[in-house]
Amino acid sequence: MEDQRTLLRDHPLKPMLDSLDDPRNQELTLYPLAEIFFLAIIGALCGCDELTVVSAFGQEKLPWFRHYYPFKHGI
């Protein structure tokens, strides 16, 4: 059985998120748009129904999230 990380890396979600244009001023941006959407989508799929719950979920699972994106500034 393939490793779950390999499956997600090869999933079309990641290239789609990586290709999004970010209209924000890059000099004022700490969190890349792809990281924000990735956290929100995975959080929603895992049952998070509020932003505070998504944030707590992301902090708890940060090592897992970093397999896919650097999350250089954390959650």
Secondary structure, DSSP 8 states (H G I E B T S, - for coil): ---HHHHHHTSTHHHHHHT----S-GGG-SS-HHHHHHHHHHHHHTT--SHHHHHHHHHHTHHHHTTTS--TT--
